[in-house]
């Protein structure tokens, strides 16, 4: 059965990815910063003991990423899901009120970490059958779609990771590796808020449908959870 490594699995979209892939019998390497306090994730691991392994990982710490890759050196990873991300308070991202240290931290997590994960686990991905890197981004990173302005920190971090994933699609094509971007929609999570439009189950079900159907010809594309292509 296929194996997926997912970051940011303690809650929200990441947790739902773990739940759905476990139900389908996948092997799951579930990563989060503090496994000891990830109650819902630990409950899933108890429910699916033969499918879920939990590892501590702060994606902003490159040394931790390298150490985890060494620990998992003999694994094959069919699907890397770069899900971990942060959304700074909007008050920190408006014109005239930018929190520049927060901007740097956001880039570490939203932009640099997914590339570092790809670099660190390239051998395990290359040796797999599916050879797929999926990066969770946001429509807010689309320059063409920006009609409201503001949110400089979050928008720029997502626009940047979109470019990273596009370059990965080009650079890794010769190895047969697919790199795609996924917009999960406005989801009812701690980040999305209670007023969001769709559930984590709807979002992840849609994104998984895309991941099941894509081929190398789709590498570099930017998909919404409902399968629609998003303008850059």
Beta strands, then each sheet from edge to edge (+ up, - down):
strand 1: 3-6
strand 2: 27-32
strand 3: 52-56
strand 4: 79-82
strand 5: 132-137
strand 6: 178-183
strand 7: 222-224
sheet 1: 3+ 2+ 1+ 4+ 5+ 6+ 7+
end
